[in-house]
Amino acid sequence: ACPASCSCGYRPDSHVVDIVDCSNRGLTSIPEIPYTVREIYLQDNNILEVSCFDFHNLKVLTKLNLSRNKIARLPWCSFVSLASLKELSMTRCQLIFLDTQLFTTLQNLSRLDLSTNNLTKLQNDTFLGLDSLQRWDFSSNGIKCLGGPIYGMPSLKYLDISKNWSDRLNPLFFSELRNLTTLLLSQNRLGKSLATDIEGISFSNLALLEILDLSHNVIQKLSEHAFERNENLKVLNLSNNAIQHFVPSLSNNPKLVSLDLSNNPLEGFSSASCTQLRDIKL
């Protein structure tokens, strides 16, 4: 049956509940959900907690939206039954902690949105088991240190860690994310970490990377090897930093078509090594 105060969608020519929409209903707890449901919308409520039983037995659930609630912590068993889940959105949930067992059973999850929460730590093994994850938004949290290396997520293509104000980056943090094509790191403070990465290790395992945004990062200096192994790089944004001398060689980036160095105190830039650039902003 459809939960009280929610609206439901049904499978064609049947009374089987397929979609449950409980969004913006003033709920403080999660109602009982029919086991047949494929999509659940619980965003814009005042839900304070999730128990191990709220989503128990929802074996065909593919989409779950819990955004804009007041869920500071999630028990490790919150999603343990959701083997079919493909999309999980928890933006603006006031989350402060992620248990390392939280996502281990979500082998089919392809999209995960944890943006705009109060998370301050990323443990290396929190994302083990997310073998199908392709898109992960972790922007606007408070992760000061990108320690890593971060394990799991072998299929990840899109990663947004912008607006975390991180000031430390382990050069090996991204080393296991070999399928990344888009990496957004804007509005952090990674300048010092990148300056000390003389061998250019930070992005060296990202051979498939196409888009890299490092704008607003207080970058003064980059290694000449910084982007040496990113042969598929197409777009590089280094705007709004403190770069005076652009040292990185771009001779190994034949596909690079857009380079943004605007709002830097550049004293000289030679574009001889990147004649393929269609769009360059200085």
C-alpha positions in Angstrom: 0.0 0.0 0.0 1.0 3.6 -0.6 2.4 5.2 2.6 0.0 7.7 4.2 0.8 11.4 3.3 2.8 10.2 0.2 1.9 9.9 -3.4 2.6 6.8 -5.4 3.1 5.6 -8.9 2.0 2.1 -10.0 3.3 -0.4 -12.5 1.2 -0.4 -15.7 -2.0 -2.4 -15.4 -1.5 -3.4 -11.8 -1.8 -2.2 -8.2 1.9 -2.8 -7.6 3.6 0.3 -6.1 6.6 1.3 -8.3 7.4 4.9 -7.1 6.9 6.5 -3.7 7.1 10.3 -3.5 7.2 11.5 0.1 9.1 14.7 -0.6 8.4 17.9 1.2 5.8 16.4 3.5 7.2 17.5 6.9 8.2 13.9 7.8 10.5 13.3 10.8 10.9 9.6 10.2 10.8 7.2 7.2 7.4 5.6 6.6 6.9 1.9 5.8 7.8 1.4 2.2 6.3 -1.4 0.0 9.0 -4.0 -1.0 8.0 -3.6 -4.7 9.2 0.0 -5.0 11.9 1.0 -7.5 12.2 4.7 -6.7 11.8 6.6 -3.4 11.8 10.4 -3.0 12.2 11.5 0.6 13.9 14.9 0.0 13.0 18.1 1.7 11.8 16.7 5.0 13.0 16.8 8.6 14.1 13.2 8.9 16.6 12.8 11.7 17.8 9.2 11.4 17.8 6.1 9.3 17.5 2.7 10.9 18.7 -0.7 9.7 15.2 -1.6 8.9 13.8 1.4 7.1 15.0 0.1 3.7 15.2 -3.5 4.6 14.0 -6.0 1.9 13.8 -3.3 -0.9 15.6 -5.6 -3.3 14.4 -3.9 -6.5 15.0 -0.3 -5.4 17.1 1.6 -8.0 16.8 5.2 -6.9 16.8 6.8 -3.4 16.7 10.5 -2.7 17.3 11.6 0.9 18.5 15.1 0.2 17.9 18.1 2.4 17.1 16.3 5.7 18.8 16.3 9.1 20.6 13.0 9.1 23.9 13.5 10.9 24.9 9.9 11.0 23.9 6.7 9.2 24.2 3.2 10.8 26.5 0.9 8.9 23.5 -1.3 8.0 21.3 1.5 6.5 21.6 0.3 2.9 22.6 -3.3 3.4 19.6 -4.8 1.5 19.8 -2.4 -1.5 21.8 -4.5 -4.0 19.9 -3.1 -7.0 20.4 0.6 -6.0 21.8 2.7 -8.9 21.4 6.3 -7.6 21.7 7.7 -4.1 21.4 11.4 -3.4 22.1 12.8 0.1 23.0 16.4 -0.6 22.5 18.9 2.3 21.7 16.2 4.9 24.0 17.6 7.6 26.1 14.4 7.5 29.1 14.4 9.8 30.4 10.8 9.5 30.4 7.9 7.0 30.8 4.4 8.4 33.4 2.3 6.4 30.7 -0.5 6.0 28.0 1.9 4.7 28.4 1.3 1.0 29.9 -2.2 0.8 26.8 -3.9 -0.5 26.0 -1.3 -3.2 27.7 -3.1 -6.1 25.3 -1.6 -8.7 25.4 2.0 -7.5 26.4 4.3 -10.4 25.7 7.8 -9.0 26.4 9.1 -5.5 25.8 12.6 -4.3 27.1 13.6 -0.9 27.6 17.3 -1.7 27.1 20.1 0.8 27.4 18.1 4.1 29.6 18.5 7.1 32.0 15.7 6.4 35.5 16.4 7.5 37.3 13.0 6.9 37.6 10.6 4.1 38.8 7.1 5.2 40.7 5.1 2.5 38.3 2.1 2.5 34.9 3.8 2.9 34.1 3.2 -0.8 35.3 -0.4 -1.2 32.6 -2.4 -3.0 31.3 0.4 -5.2 32.4 -1.4 -8.3 29.9 0.2 -10.6 30.1 3.8 -9.4 30.7 6.3 -12.2 29.8 9.7 -10.8 30.6 10.9 -7.3 29.9 14.4 -6.0 31.6 15.3 -2.8 31.7 19.1 -3.2 31.1 21.6 -0.5 32.1 19.5 2.5 35.0 20.2 4.9 37.7 17.6 4.0 40.9 19.4 5.0 43.3 16.6 4.1 43.0 14.4 1.0 45.1 11.6 2.4 44.3 8.4 0.6 45.0 6.6 -1.6 41.2 6.1 -1.9 40.3 2.5 -2.7 37.4 1.0 -4.5 35.4 2.7 -7.3 37.3 1.2 -10.2 34.7 2.5 -12.7 34.6 6.1 -11.5 34.6 8.6 -14.3 33.4 11.9 -12.7 34.7 13.2 -9.4 33.8 16.6 -7.8 35.7 17.5 -4.6 35.5 21.2 -5.2 34.8 23.7 -2.4 36.2 21.6 0.4 39.1 24.0 1.2 41.5 21.1 1.4 45.0 22.2 2.1 46.8 18.8 1.9 46.9 16.4 -1.0 48.8 13.1 -0.8 50.3 12.6 -4.3 48.9 9.1 -4.2 45.3 10.1 -3.4 43.9 9.5 -6.9 46.3 6.7 -7.8 43.6 4.0 -7.8 41.0 5.9 -9.8 42.4 5.1 -13.2 39.2 5.5 -15.2 38.6 9.2 -14.2 37.8 11.4 -17.1 36.6 14.5 -15.1 38.2 15.8 -11.9 36.9 19.0 -10.3 39.1 20.4 -7.5 38.2 24.1 -7.7 38.2 26.2 -4.5 40.5 24.2 -2.4 44.0 25.2 -1.1 46.2 22.6 -2.8 49.0 25.0 -3.9 51.6 23.9 -1.3 51.0 20.2 -1.9 51.3 20.6 -5.7 54.4 22.7 -5.4 56.2 20.0 -3.4 55.1 17.2 -5.8 58.3 17.7 -7.8 57.9 14.4 -9.7 54.4 15.2 -10.8 52.8 12.1 -9.2 49.4 13.6 -8.2 47.7 13.0 -11.5 50.1 10.5 -13.1 47.8 7.5 -12.9 44.9 9.3 -14.6 45.7 8.4 -18.2 42.1 8.8 -19.3 41.6 12.2 -17.7 40.0 14.8 -20.1 38.9 17.6 -17.8 40.9 19.0 -14.8 39.8 22.0 -12.8 42.3 23.4 -10.4 41.0 27.0 -10.3 41.0 28.9 -7.0 43.7 26.8 -5.3 46.4 29.3 -4.3 48.8 27.6 -6.7 52.1 29.4 -7.2 54.2 26.6 -8.7 53.7 23.4 -10.6 56.1 20.7 -11.5 57.2 20.5 -15.1 55.9 16.9 -15.0 52.5 17.8 -13.5 50.4 16.8 -16.5 53.0 14.7 -18.3 51.0 11.4 -18.2 47.6 12.9 -18.9 47.7 12.2 -22.7 43.9 12.5 -23.1 43.6 15.9 -21.3 41.4 18.3 -23.2 40.5 21.0 -20.8 42.8 22.4 -18.0 41.6 25.2 -15.8 44.2 26.9 -13.7 42.5 30.3 -13.4 42.4 32.4 -10.2 45.7 31.2 -8.8 49.1 32.8 -8.0 51.1 31.4 -10.9 53.9 33.7 -12.1 55.8 31.2 -14.3 54.0 28.4 -16.0 56.5 25.6 -16.0 54.6 22.4 -16.9 55.4 20.9 -20.3 52.4 20.3 -22.4 54.2 18.4 -25.1 52.6 15.1 -23.9 49.1 16.6 -24.1 48.3 16.5 -27.8 44.5 16.6 -27.2 44.5 19.7 -25.0 42.3 22.3 -26.6 41.4 24.6 -23.7 43.9 26.2 -21.2 42.6 28.8 -18.7 45.4 30.7 -16.9 43.3 33.9 -16.4 43.6 35.9 -13.2 47.2 34.7 -12.5 50.1 37.2 -12.1 51.8 35.6 -15.2 55.2 37.1 -16.1 55.6 35.1 -19.3 54.0 32.2 -21.1 55.3 30.4 -24.1 52.6 28.7 -26.2 55.1 27.1 -28.5 54.6 23.7 -27.1 50.8 23.8 -27.4 50.0 25.0 -30.9 47.0 22.7 -30.9 45.2 25.0 -28.3 42.0 26.4 -29.7 41.1 28.3 -26.5 43.7 29.9 -24.3 42.9 32.5 -21.6 45.8 34.4 -20.0 
